[in-house]
Amino acid sequence: QVLLVESGGGLVQAGGSLRLSCAASGRTFSTYSMGWFRQAPGKEREFVAVVTRSGSNTYYTDSVKGRFTIFRDNPNTVALQMNSLEPEDTAVYYCAASASATYLLPTHTNKYDYWGQGTQVTVSS
């Protein structure tokens, strides 16, 4: 069992920055690929970014490339640095852990085993 707790959300003006953190407890954190997803009102949950177990490889959805950076901050935390935020980035952001041995950089929700409760990010124009 892995417990994930997100923090760092808030209200920011367009062009600003936020750093989200996801703290993990439970089973060995380093055995999981870690992803960030987001869900805006009335929309499906969508993939944002993922980092491999080692932290050496990452993958992003096109709309955040060059603006967001995912990284393993310490042995039990994964972070999402978000720069040049846009109103379209407004959503609840979730971190998730994947134990898949086949998909090292999974982008679909059904490849993830554990989810956090989410943190709200609001970007004003």
C-alpha atoms as a printed R data frame, in Angstrom:
    type eleno elety resid chain resno       x      y       z
1   ATOM     1    CA   GLN     A     1   0.000  0.000   0.000
2   ATOM     2    CA   VAL     A     2   1.235  3.490  -0.897
3   ATOM     3    CA   LEU     A     3  -0.228  6.669   0.532
4   ATOM     4    CA   LEU     A     4   0.229  9.796  -1.601
5   ATOM     5    CA   VAL     A     5  -0.352 13.323  -0.350
6   ATOM     6    CA   GLU     A     6  -0.138 16.338  -2.669
7   ATOM     7    CA   SER     A     7   0.615 19.898  -1.611
8   ATOM     8    CA   GLY     A     8   1.571 23.220  -3.152
9   ATOM     9    CA   GLY     A     9  -1.555 24.155  -5.056
10  ATOM    10    CA   GLY     A    10  -3.065 27.605  -4.935
11  ATOM    11    CA   LEU     A    11  -4.097 30.712  -6.844
12  ATOM    12    CA   VAL     A    12  -1.600 32.366  -9.176
13  ATOM    13    CA   GLN     A    13  -1.741 34.928 -11.971
14  ATOM    14    CA   ALA     A    14  -1.088 33.943 -15.552
15  ATOM    15    CA   GLY     A    15   2.652 33.791 -16.191
16  ATOM    16    CA   GLY     A    16   3.390 32.826 -12.615
17  ATOM    17    CA   SER     A    17   4.840 29.653 -11.122
18  ATOM    18    CA   LEU     A    18   3.899 26.982  -8.622
19  ATOM    19    CA   ARG     A    19   5.645 23.867  -7.365
20  ATOM    20    CA   LEU     A    20   3.528 20.871  -6.469
21  ATOM    21    CA   SER     A    21   4.888 18.151  -4.211
22  ATOM    22    CA   CYS     A    22   3.718 14.596  -3.689
23  ATOM    23    CA   ALA     A    23   4.886 12.856  -0.542
24  ATOM    24    CA   ALA     A    24   4.723  9.083  -0.467
25  ATOM    25    CA   SER     A    25   4.652  6.672   2.425
26  ATOM    26    CA   GLY     A    26   4.214  2.948   2.634
27  ATOM    27    CA   ARG     A    27   5.939  0.528   0.314
28  ATOM    28    CA   THR     A    28   9.241  1.325  -1.382
29  ATOM    29    CA   PHE     A    29   8.651  4.539  -3.287
30  ATOM    30    CA   SER     A    30  11.538  3.970  -5.668
31  ATOM    31    CA   THR     A    31   9.858  0.938  -7.224
32  ATOM    32    CA   TYR     A    32   7.104  3.070  -8.767
33  ATOM    33    CA   SER     A    33   6.946  5.315 -11.785
34  ATOM    34    CA   MET     A    34   5.310  8.549 -10.670
35  ATOM    35    CA   GLY     A    35   2.885 10.607 -12.685
36  ATOM    36    CA   TRP     A    36   0.923 13.826 -12.454
37  ATOM    37    CA   PHE     A    37  -2.580 14.160 -13.864
38  ATOM    38    CA   ARG     A    38  -5.116 16.965 -13.790
39  ATOM    39    CA   GLN     A    39  -8.851 17.302 -14.037
40  ATOM    40    CA   ALA     A    40 -10.696 20.490 -14.904
41  ATOM    41    CA   PRO     A    41 -14.427 20.915 -14.156
42  ATOM    42    CA   GLY     A    42 -16.551 18.968 -16.603
43  ATOM    43    CA   LYS     A    43 -13.548 17.280 -18.201
44  ATOM    44    CA   GLU     A    44 -11.892 13.902 -17.937
45  ATOM    45    CA   ARG     A    45  -8.722 13.402 -15.953
46  ATOM    46    CA   GLU     A    46  -5.759 13.934 -18.261
47  ATOM    47    CA   PHE     A    47  -2.101 13.014 -18.187
48  ATOM    48    CA   VAL     A    48   0.416 15.783 -17.481
49  ATOM    49    CA   ALA     A    49   3.848 14.255 -16.795
50  ATOM    50    CA   VAL     A    50   5.604 11.083 -15.643
51  ATOM    51    CA   VAL     A    51   9.042 10.163 -14.306
52  ATOM    52    CA   THR     A    52  10.629  6.722 -14.211
53  ATOM    53    CA   ARG     A    53  11.680  4.867 -11.077
54  ATOM    54    CA   SER     A    54  15.247  6.042 -11.393
55  ATOM    55    CA   GLY     A    55  14.295  9.620 -12.187
56  ATOM    56    CA   SER     A    56  16.390  9.593 -15.333
57  ATOM    57    CA   ASN     A    57  13.562  9.660 -17.873
58  ATOM    58    CA   THR     A    58  10.502 11.864 -18.143
59  ATOM    59    CA   TYR     A    59   7.608 12.412 -20.519
60  ATOM    60    CA   TYR     A    60   5.127 15.274 -20.839
61  ATOM    61    CA   THR     A    61   1.891 16.048 -22.570
62  ATOM    62    CA   ASP     A    62   2.458 18.501 -25.410
63  ATOM    63    CA   SER     A    63   0.636 21.415 -23.793
64  ATOM    64    CA   VAL     A    64   3.082 21.607 -20.853
65  ATOM    65    CA   LYS     A    65   6.380 20.819 -22.583
66  ATOM    66    CA   GLY     A    66   8.931 23.525 -21.885
67  ATOM    67    CA   ARG     A    67   6.852 24.917 -19.003
68  ATOM    68    CA   PHE     A    68   6.529 22.044 -16.502
69  ATOM    69    CA   THR     A    69   9.264 19.856 -15.025
70  ATOM    70    CA   ILE     A    70   8.724 16.640 -13.096
71  ATOM    71    CA   PHE     A    71  11.489 15.298 -10.864
72  ATOM    72    CA   ARG     A    72  12.139 13.144  -7.855
73  ATOM    73    CA   ASP     A    73  12.936 15.667  -5.176
74  ATOM    74    CA   ASN     A    74  14.122 13.210  -2.507
75  ATOM    75    CA   PRO     A    75  13.680  9.495  -1.815
76  ATOM    76    CA   ASN     A    76  10.001  9.898  -0.922
77  ATOM    77    CA   THR     A    77   8.846 12.939  -2.880
78  ATOM    78    CA   VAL     A    78   8.091 13.748  -6.483
79  ATOM    79    CA   ALA     A    79   7.639 17.359  -7.551
80  ATOM    80    CA   LEU     A    80   6.080 19.199 -10.464
81  ATOM    81    CA   GLN     A    81   7.564 22.616 -11.155
82  ATOM    82    CA   MET     A    82   5.083 24.655 -13.171
83  ATOM    83    CA   ASN     A    83   6.239 27.847 -14.878
84  ATOM    84    CA   SER     A    84   4.545 30.262 -17.290
85  ATOM    85    CA   LEU     A    85   1.171 29.121 -16.036
86  ATOM    86    CA   GLU     A    86  -1.883 29.755 -18.194
87  ATOM    87    CA   PRO     A    87  -5.575 29.916 -17.290
88  ATOM    88    CA   GLU     A    88  -5.992 26.642 -19.201
89  ATOM    89    CA   ASP     A    89  -3.809 24.954 -16.557
90  ATOM    90    CA   THR     A    90  -6.531 25.473 -13.956
91  ATOM    91    CA   ALA     A    91  -7.520 22.071 -12.557
92  ATOM    92    CA   VAL     A    92  -7.227 19.715  -9.640
93  ATOM    93    CA   TYR     A    93  -3.810 18.079  -9.892
94  ATOM    94    CA   TYR     A    94  -3.276 14.487  -8.789
95  ATOM    95    CA   CYS     A    95  -0.126 12.478  -8.327
96  ATOM    96    CA   ALA     A    96  -0.170  8.755  -8.930
97  ATOM    97    CA   ALA     A    97   2.108  5.742  -8.573
98  ATOM    98    CA   SER     A    98   2.476  2.979 -11.149
99  ATOM    99    CA   ALA     A    99   3.960 -0.446 -10.433
100 ATOM   100    CA   SER     A   100   3.755 -1.529 -14.075
101 ATOM   101    CA   ALA     A   101   6.806 -3.453 -15.237
102 ATOM   102    CA   THR     A   102   5.713 -3.077 -18.872
103 ATOM   103    CA   TYR     A   103   4.958  0.638 -19.095
104 ATOM   104    CA   LEU     A   104   7.874  2.589 -17.645
105 ATOM   105    CA   LEU     A   105   6.362  5.961 -18.609
106 ATOM   106    CA   PRO     A   106   2.642  5.284 -18.410
107 ATOM   107    CA   THR     A   107   0.247  7.998 -19.570
108 ATOM   108    CA   HIS     A   108  -3.118  6.353 -18.994
109 ATOM   109    CA   THR     A   109  -4.960  6.375 -15.712
110 ATOM   110    CA   ASN     A   110  -5.557  2.628 -15.800
111 ATOM   111    CA   LYS     A   111  -1.802  1.962 -15.543
112 ATOM   112    CA   TYR     A   112  -1.625  3.579 -12.105
113 ATOM   113    CA   ASP     A   113  -2.189  1.770  -8.840
114 ATOM   114    CA   TYR     A   114  -2.336  4.529  -6.241
115 ATOM   115    CA   TRP     A   115  -3.670  8.085  -6.277
116 ATOM   116    CA   GLY     A   116  -3.454 11.120  -4.068
117 ATOM   117    CA   GLN     A   117  -6.444 13.216  -3.047
118 ATOM   118    CA   GLY     A   118  -5.575 16.109  -5.360
119 ATOM   119    CA   THR     A   119  -4.610 19.752  -4.959
120 ATOM   120    CA   GLN     A   120  -6.343 22.698  -6.625
121 ATOM   121    CA   VAL     A   121  -4.418 24.942  -9.001
122 ATOM   122    CA   THR     A   122  -6.176 28.082 -10.197
123 ATOM   123    CA   VAL     A   123  -4.580 30.434 -12.727
124 ATOM   124    CA   SER     A   124  -6.233 33.806 -13.161
125 ATOM   125    CA   SER     A   125  -6.023 35.797 -16.383
